[in-house]
Amino acid sequence: MDPVTLTLAAFLKVVTHLEPRDIVDVYDSRVQQLRVLYYGYNIDFRHQLWRIDSASVCESITKSGSPAEQRECSMMASRLFVETCHALQQRGRAAHIETRTMYCKAAATYKPLRDPYAGMTAAQREARKSLEAAQQRAEHACNRYVLDALSSSSLEVLRLRQRYCNESNRLSSRLNKP
C-alpha cells in the first residue's frame, strides 16, 4: 500500500473506534468531579468547559467540616492550583493547553476562605461573635414573622415582622462594614 492509503486507513480506524465519551472529553462538555489528594488533603472540585467551578472547591468539607477545616482546605486548593499551573507551564507544549489554562486561570482567580477574625484582639473577636449571634437571632425571628404574616392579617404580627427584619438588616450592615 502507498503512504497516503496507509494514512487514510489509520485515520479511519481511529475515527471509527472513538467512543462518544472520548469526543465529549476532548471538549470537556460534561461536568466532571475531581478529587485530588494533595499533601494529605482531599481537595474536590468540579470543572466543565475547561473552567473550575470555584463554588465547588472543597464542597465536601463545606458540608461537614468546621470553619477552620474549610479555610485550610481552600488554602490548600489555592496552592494546588498554583503548583499545577507552574508544573504544566514547565512542561511547555507537552502539556495539554486547555488543562494548563484551566489550572492557571483557577490559580489567578480562586480566592481561598480567610479567617474573619484575623487581626482582631480577643475582645474584638468576642464582640464580633456576639454581634453575629444577635444578627442570626433577629434573622430567624424575621423569617418566622414573615411566614406568620402570610397566613395572618394581624397588625401585631406585621409590626413584629417589620421590627425584626429591620433589626436583622441593621445588624447585617454593621457586620459588613470594613
Secondary structure, DSSP 4 states (H G I P E B T S, - for coil): --HHHHHHHHHHHHHHH--HHHHHHHHT-S-EEEEEEETTEEEEEEEETTEE-GGGTTHHHHHHS-HHHHHHHHHHHHHHHHHHHHHHHHHGGGS-HHHHHHHHHHHHH------TTTT--HHHHHHHHHHHHHHHHHHHHHHHHHHHHHH---HHHHHHHHHHHHHHHHHHHHHT--
